[in-house]
Amino acid sequence: PFAGRLAGEPRALTAGAVRDTSPRVAPDGRRVAFLRSFPDEPDRRTAVMVLALDGGEPWVLWSPEHGVSEIAWSPDGRRMAFVGPAKESRFIVGRETKGRAVTARRITRTDWRWNEVGHRDRWDQVWVGPVRDGAKPHQLTHGETDAKSIAWAPDGRAIAFVADPRPDADLRPLPSIWLVSAAGGTPREAVRLAGYAGTPAFSPDGRWLACVGVDVAN
C-alpha cells in the first residue's frame, strides 16, 4: 500500500520452497496473478497462479504443458492472456517421451537453442482464457515466429504483441508490432519501423499505440 507519496510497510503474500515472479495486479485491485516455479522439482511445470489480496491461498489457474513466460489481465479482469510455447514442435524427429532424450532434431534455423535456455523446440505463442477454476486457454497465434511483449487494448477486443515472421528473422531480426483479435483470427501488422519496434503500450482511449524502437535501417 501507499500512503501519500511514502510507501507503507510491505508484507509477504506467498511463502514456501517456490519461486514466484511476474506479479500482475488485476484491474479491480483485488487479486494478483503471478508465475510460480519449483526449484526443488525441475520437472514440474511453471504455473499461472491467482491470489486474493485480502488473504487466502493462491490457486492454479493454468499450468501449461510446455511452460509460460508472460501474463497480462484483460481490462475487465475476466480473462488473462499469456505467452507460452505451442503444442507443435519445430525440429523434433520421432516421439517425445518424458525423461528420455528425443530421437533427433532436424535443425533448420540458427535460433534452435539459446544460452541459459536450452533447446527451443517450440514457438512461443499468444494464448487467452477466462479467469476461473477449470477453464482452458486457447491459442490465438500460430505463426512460425515467437510472440512476446503482450498488451491488451483498453476495450479488451485485441492484444498487441511483438513478432518477426520473416523467413530470415533468425539471421537479421527486425521485429514489429502486431495485433490479434482476442476472439481469434489472423494477426495484422500495426507498427513497422526501419529498425526494430517493441514494447507496445496502448493509450487509455485505445486510439494510440506507443512503442520503443529504432527508425533507422541497418
Buried (B, 14 or more C-beta within 10 A) or exposed (E): EEEEEEEEEEEEBBEEEBEBEBBBBBBEEEBBBBBBBBEEEEEEBBBBBBBBBEEEEBEEBBBBEBBBBBBBBBBEBEBBBBBBBBEEBBBBEEEEEEEEEBEEBEEEBEEBEEEEEEBBBBBBBBBBBBBEEEEEBEBBBBBBBBBBBBBBBEEBBBBBBBBBBBEEBBEEEBBBBBBBBBEEEEBEEBBBBEEBBBBBEBEEEBEEBEBEBEEEEE
